[in-house]
Amino acid sequence: MTTTTTGSAPVDEASAPPPRAAARKRRRPKTPYYLLIPAVLVLLLGLGYPVYWQVITSMQEFGLAQQFGTAPPEFVGLDNYIEIFTSDVVWVVVARSVAFCLVNAFLAVGLGTLFALLMKSVSVVPASRSRSRCCWRGRCRWSPR
């Protein structure tokens, strides 16, 4: 063991107190996490129950008799999923849905860009008039260029 002398008494380096920065660890308060618990529980309940109900309902045979309440739904398990994913029609519908989403996304971005370019190319006075039409009276403040 090594010892150092400071003044008159020898001090052991192994038993010396740690530096001040290392000795103080910043403790994080736990109160914010406790305050988040009710919000998280409400979100889990509000989003979890409908998902649970949809999974249960998707595994039942639900026909006209069940809609009118004359017969309880019959549990069929994964048969509904097997019937859907083995059908040739489902992949045509999926392809059409993806194409529809892509076309709409490109049209929205394209038309929005064209409208923005049109607004930028118009002189200041008509552009400010059209901007003021988009806002409620006195609710929107546009800064001049």
ABEGO torsion letter per residue (X at the ends): XBBBBBEABBBBAAABBBBAAAABBBBBBAAAAAAAAAAAAAAAAAAAAAAAAAAAAAABBBBAAAAAGABBBBBAEAAAAAAAAABAAAAAAAAAAAAAAAAAAAAAAAAAAAAAAAAAABBAAAAAAAAAAABBBGABBBBBX
